[in-house]
Amino acid sequence: MIKSKVDTPFLLVFLTLILFGLIIFTSAALGLLGRGGATFTSVAVSQLLLGFVCGGIALLFFSRIDYRRLRPLTPYFFAFAMGLTLLTLVPHVGLELKGAARWIQLGPVTFQPEEVLKFAAVLLLAAVYAAKLKSIRTLKDGLLPLLLIGGGSAAVLLMQPTTDGAILIMAACTAMLFAAGGKVSHIALLAVAGMLVVGVAAYERPYLAERFVTYFSDNADPRGAGWQTEQSLIAVGSGQLTGRGFGQSIEKFSYLPEPIGDSIFAVAAEEFGFVGSVLLVLMYAGVALLGLRIAARVPDAFGGLLVVGLVMIIIAQSFTNIASTLGLLPVSGLPLIFVSHGGTALALSLAEVGVILSVSRRMKP
């Protein structure tokens, strides 16, 4: 017997996370008051209109259609996403900010094609692996599709450059290979190759090397490269057990460099303390575990692999953001999904949740 309704536990945990994320973002955005650059109003409108409104529509759309109808469209969607991402490299089309051409601007709206590419790569690889399960342990049908789809996507992102996004998309694709029954030796080979690529990228790009030096150094310059991590840890420590209270963060006003972006978990920890931080982490863990539960109970391989890839895309970047805030990983540019500012990332993440909900309708009880 197959369910006709979406998975209620997953939906409830997800809605709770969205609500808490909106509360945290609203407070963190107040830290922009008195700063130059983006204003509270501009980021709030971007988050609400592009993120929640457009993303909410996408979530409802994908949750109501049969996800299996997406399967024949995956090659075309991937080609579209690759073309869109390559447009960021075209002069006067791609918008360059902070030394990277990751955005396209359409009038007053800017968006990151990278988020579309992540979604498309997972869709296509799920379709390919679902058709090749019996031969997934071979080089041709296991490792090669991943290198072509995931590796090709990562190569385009490295050209922008977006090292964090490239690592993330390869991690999601590798998780899908593992879930499909791929050989452990192939996965180990991918891990070694990935470390070599990151090493070369760090050698070629000084800002990446600086991240690693700062991370491994016990005497990192707290006024320079180590400023973000130092201030994030101060904010987290200031929250103590129950936090200063909603809107009461001090660090977000003058000290945290990205209070609505990379450093937003530090704002949450300062205002809601250890208790709030743990609850937030548990919500992400709940989304991950309940998502994988859906993947394990779906009768078809395409749906199961699709959920594995989408859950990995959402959770890996969120936990990487949290870990880098706590100094457990080098500083990254990955957002805290459903919380950080970023209309494109939020909208596409909501669309991905819509697909997961659609898959959950076919769970076995």
Secondary structure as GFF3:
##gff-version 3
##sequence-region A 1 365
A	DSSP	alpha_helix	8	29	.	.	.	ID=ss1
A	DSSP	three_ten_helix	30	32	.	.	.	ID=ss2
A	DSSP	alpha_helix	40	45	.	.	.	ID=ss3
A	DSSP	pi_helix	46	53	.	.	.	ID=ss4
A	DSSP	alpha_helix	54	64	.	.	.	ID=ss5
A	DSSP	three_ten_helix	67	73	.	.	.	ID=ss6
A	DSSP	alpha_helix	74	86	.	.	.	ID=ss7
A	DSSP	three_ten_helix	87	89	.	.	.	ID=ss8
A	DSSP	beta_strand	94	97	.	.	.	ID=ss9
A	DSSP	beta_strand	100	106	.	.	.	ID=ss10
A	DSSP	beta_strand	109	111	.	.	.	ID=ss11
A	DSSP	alpha_helix	113	131	.	.	.	ID=ss12
A	DSSP	three_ten_helix	133	135	.	.	.	ID=ss13
A	DSSP	pi_helix	139	143	.	.	.	ID=ss14
A	DSSP	alpha_helix	144	146	.	.	.	ID=ss15
A	DSSP	pi_helix	147	151	.	.	.	ID=ss16
A	DSSP	alpha_helix	152	159	.	.	.	ID=ss17
A	DSSP	alpha_helix	163	180	.	.	.	ID=ss18
A	DSSP	alpha_helix	184	204	.	.	.	ID=ss19
A	DSSP	alpha_helix	206	216	.	.	.	ID=ss20
A	DSSP	alpha_helix	227	238	.	.	.	ID=ss21
A	DSSP	alpha_helix	251	254	.	.	.	ID=ss22
A	DSSP	alpha_helix	264	297	.	.	.	ID=ss23
A	DSSP	alpha_helix	301	325	.	.	.	ID=ss24
A	DSSP	alpha_helix	343	360	.	.	.	ID=ss25
###
